[in-house]
């Protein structure tokens, strides 16, 4: 994508900001519910909401940074800001999962029994509905403009919906016959949060390490280069992720009878055409007069 075409995705920022505000309100409500009702599920949900606040704030900053154009210190742009923020969110999720597990196990050992009144159920249901809306919005926007930040937000919100529904089930089970179910269900909630953090970390480490895109995408990029007027063939394409976008190097074969100036112009046209791809942030075309043996 041409650097001058990059813009801050205002829709994505609004979604992340809404998630931040909603998570802050959920943290207050769930924290109060834990204090009043001594519910481990409320504590697990409160810990998750705290993680959501940190995650959303980091992603909000990263979206703005990633949209900045290249500069002297970052000649290829700032695209890695989003996967870095997503990786930080994954680490926080892992830490909180361990803390919730520790608290749940301690509660089981001492036989803690929560008070399960209807306001607690209401808090669980409100969070489920709110997170479902955020997940749908992030998913819809992410299909239009792929983003590690929105992907992280979507995964987190989707997980929160599942966890919230589990908490609702735990409320009814604990209220009607199995009081310790509230604490037992906090354990799979914590494990779910931890696994989601691990999966998110794995996905974004791949982007930060500069992994090559799928072979199918590499073939399509070679075809794009080969289709430029004056190019006889394209070969030895190398591409790697730079954040979410790609850094591409390709060799193109031109007619050996043309001038150096003409060959240079063809190389520039190839680079411009590659940069027009939505997922390419940097492109270099090496001009050859003979195809490789």
C-alpha positions in Angstrom: 0.0 0.0 0.0 1.4 3.4 -0.9 2.6 5.2 2.2 0.7 8.4 1.3 -2.6 6.5 1.2 -2.4 5.3 4.8 -4.8 6.9 7.2 -5.9 6.3 10.7 -8.8 3.9 10.6 -11.3 6.1 12.5 -14.0 3.3 12.6 -11.5 0.9 14.2 -10.5 3.5 16.8 -14.2 4.1 17.7 -14.7 0.4 18.2 -11.7 0.1 20.4 -12.6 3.2 22.4 -16.1 1.8 22.9 -14.6 -1.5 24.2 -12.4 0.5 26.6 -15.2 2.4 28.1 -17.5 -0.6 28.3 -14.8 -2.8 29.9 -14.1 -0.1 32.5 -17.8 -0.1 33.5 -17.8 -3.9 33.6 -14.7 -3.9 35.8 -16.5 -1.6 38.3 -19.7 -3.7 38.3 -17.9 -7.1 38.5 -15.5 -5.9 41.1 -18.3 -4.7 43.3 -20.1 -8.1 42.7 -17.1 -10.0 43.9 -16.9 -7.9 47.1 -20.6 -8.2 47.8 -21.3 -11.8 46.7 -17.8 -13.4 47.0 -18.3 -14.9 43.5 -15.1 -16.4 41.9 -16.8 -16.2 38.5 -17.3 -12.4 39.1 -13.6 -12.2 40.1 -12.6 -14.0 36.9 -14.8 -11.8 34.8 -13.4 -8.7 36.6 -9.8 -9.8 35.9 -10.8 -10.3 32.2 -12.3 -6.8 32.1 -9.1 -5.4 33.6 -7.2 -7.1 30.8 -9.6 -5.8 28.3 -9.0 -2.2 29.4 -5.3 -2.6 29.1 -5.6 -4.4 25.8 -8.0 -1.8 24.3 -5.8 1.1 25.4 -2.7 -0.5 23.9 -4.5 -1.3 20.7 -5.9 2.3 20.5 -2.4 3.7 20.6 -1.0 1.1 18.2 -3.7 1.9 15.5 -2.6 5.5 15.6 1.1 4.7 15.5 0.8 2.2 12.8 -0.9 4.8 10.5 2.1 7.1 10.7 4.0 7.5 7.4 7.7 6.3 7.2 10.3 8.6 8.7 14.1 8.7 9.1 14.0 6.3 12.1 11.4 4.0 10.6 12.0 4.0 6.8 9.5 1.1 6.3 6.8 2.6 8.4 5.3 1.7 11.8 3.2 -1.3 10.9 4.7 -3.4 13.7 3.0 -1.3 16.4 -0.2 -3.3 16.2 1.2 -6.8 16.6 3.5 -5.5 19.4 0.4 -4.2 21.2 -1.5 -7.4 20.6 1.5 -9.4 22.0 1.5 -7.2 25.1 -2.3 -8.0 25.5 -1.5 -11.7 25.2 1.0 -11.5 28.0 -1.4 -9.7 30.3 -4.1 -12.3 29.6 -1.6 -15.0 30.6 -0.7 -13.3 33.9 -4.4 -12.7 34.8 -5.3 -16.3 34.0 -2.7 -17.5 36.5 -4.0 -15.2 39.2 -7.6 -16.3 38.7 -6.6 -20.0 38.8 -4.6 -19.4 42.0 -7.6 -17.6 43.7 -10.1 -20.3 42.5 -8.0 -23.1 43.8 -7.6 -21.3 47.2 -11.3 -20.8 47.4 -12.0 -24.5 46.8 -9.5 -25.4 49.5 -11.3 -23.3 52.1 -14.8 -24.2 50.9 -15.9 -20.6 50.1 -19.6 -20.4 49.1 -20.8 -17.3 47.1 -24.1 -15.4 47.5 -25.9 -15.8 44.2 -28.5 -13.0 44.0 -30.2 -11.9 40.7 -28.1 -8.7 40.3 -25.1 -10.8 39.8 -26.8 -12.6 36.9 -27.8 -9.2 35.5 -24.1 -8.1 35.4 -23.1 -11.3 33.7 -25.8 -10.9 31.0 -25.0 -7.2 30.3 -21.3 -8.1 29.7 -22.3 -10.9 27.3 -24.5 -8.6 25.2 -21.9 -5.8 25.2 -19.1 -8.1 24.1 -21.2 -9.7 21.5 -21.8 -6.3 19.9 -18.0 -5.5 20.0 -17.1 -8.9 18.5 -19.6 -8.4 15.6 -18.4 -4.8 14.9 -14.7 -5.8 15.0 -15.3 -8.8 12.8 -17.2 -6.7 10.2 -14.5 -4.0 10.2 -11.7 -6.5 10.1 -13.1 -8.1 6.9 -13.0 -4.6 5.2 -9.5 -3.7 6.5 -7.5 -6.5 8.1 -5.7 -5.3 11.3 -3.9 -7.2 14.1 -5.5 -4.7 16.6 -9.0 -5.5 15.4 -8.2 -9.2 15.3 -7.0 -9.1 18.9 -10.2 -7.2 19.9 -12.4 -9.6 18.0 -10.8 -12.7 19.6 -11.0 -11.2 23.0 -14.6 -10.1 22.7 -15.6 -13.5 21.2 -13.9 -15.3 24.1 -15.7 -13.0 26.6 -19.1 -14.0 25.1 -18.3 -17.7 25.6 -16.9 -17.1 29.1 -19.9 -14.9 30.0 -22.4 -17.6 28.9 -20.4 -20.1 31.0 -20.8 -17.7 34.0 -24.5 -17.5 33.4 -24.7 -21.3 33.4 -22.6 -21.4 36.6 -24.8 -19.0 38.3 -27.9 -21.2 37.8 -26.0 -24.3 38.7 -24.6 -22.8 41.9 -27.9 -21.2 42.8 -29.9 -24.4 42.4 -28.0 -27.2 44.0 -24.3 -26.9 43.6 -22.9 -23.9 45.4 -19.2 -24.7 44.6 -19.9 -24.7 40.9 -19.3 -20.9 40.8 -15.7 -21.6 41.9 -15.2 -24.7 39.8 -16.2 -22.9 36.6 -13.7 -20.1 37.3 -11.0 -22.6 36.5 -12.0 -23.3 32.9 -12.6 -19.5 32.5 -9.0 -18.9 33.6 -7.7 -21.6 31.3 -9.7 -20.2 28.4 -8.3 -16.7 29.0 -4.8 -18.2 29.2 -5.2 -20.2 26.0 -6.5 -17.2 24.1 -3.5 -15.2 25.2 -1.2 -17.9 24.0 -2.9 -18.2 20.6 -2.9 -14.4 20.2 0.8 -14.3 21.1 1.7 -17.1 18.6 -0.2 -15.3 15.8 1.6 -12.0 16.4 5.0 -13.4 17.0 4.8 -14.8 13.4 4.2 -11.2 12.1 7.0 -9.7 14.2 9.5 -12.4 13.2 9.1 -11.5 9.5 7.6 -14.8 8.4 7.0 -15.3 4.7 3.4 -15.2 3.5 1.7 -18.3 2.2 3.0 -19.7 -1.1 -0.3 -18.8 -2.8 0.2 -15.1 -2.0 3.8 -15.3 -3.2 2.7 -16.7 -6.6 0.1 -14.0 -6.9 2.7 -11.3 -6.3 5.0 -12.8 -8.9 2.0 -12.7 -11.3 1.4 -9.0 -10.5 5.1 -8.2 -11.3 5.1 -10.3 -14.5 2.0 -8.6 -15.8 3.7 -5.1 -15.9 4.2 -3.9 -19.4 7.8 -4.6 -20.6 8.4 -7.5 -18.1 9.1 -10.9 -19.8 9.0 -12.9 -16.6 9.4 -12.5 -12.8 11.4 -14.8 -10.5 13.2 -15.1 -7.2 10.4 -13.3 -5.3 11.1 -12.9 -1.6 8.4 -11.5 0.7 8.2 -11.2 4.5 5.8 -9.7 6.9 6.7 -6.3 8.3 3.9 -6.0 10.9 0.7 -6.9 9.0 2.0 -5.8 5.6 4.7 -7.2 3.3 8.2 -6.3 2.3 8.7 -7.6 -1.3 11.8 -8.1 -3.4 11.5 -9.6 -6.9 13.7 -10.1 -10.0 12.1 -9.2 -13.4 13.5 -10.1 -16.8 13.3 -7.5 -19.6 14.4 -7.3 -23.2 18.2 -7.1 -23.3 18.0 -4.7 -26.3 16.4 -1.9 -24.4 18.3 1.0 -22.8 19.3 1.2 -19.2 16.8 4.1 -18.8 14.0 2.0 -20.2 14.9 -0.9 -18.0 15.0 1.4 -14.9 11.6 2.7 -15.8 10.2 -0.8 -16.0 11.6 -1.6 -12.6 9.9 1.4 -11.1 6.6 0.5 -12.7 6.9 -2.9 -11.1 7.5 -1.4 -7.7 4.6 1.0 -8.0 2.3 -1.8 -9.1 3.3 -3.9 -6.1 2.9 -1.0 -3.7 -0.7 -0.7 -5.0 -1.5 -4.0 -3.4 -3.3 -3.6 0.0 -0.9 -5.7 1.9 2.5 -4.4 0.5 4.3 -1.6 2.3 7.8 -1.9 0.6 8.8 -3.2 -2.8 12.1 -3.5 -4.7 12.4 -4.8 -8.3 15.7 -6.0 -9.5 16.0 -5.8 -13.3 17.7 -8.7 -15.2 18.2 -9.3 -18.9 18.4 -13.0 -18.7 16.1 -15.5 -16.9 17.9 -17.7 -14.4 19.2 -21.0 -15.7 
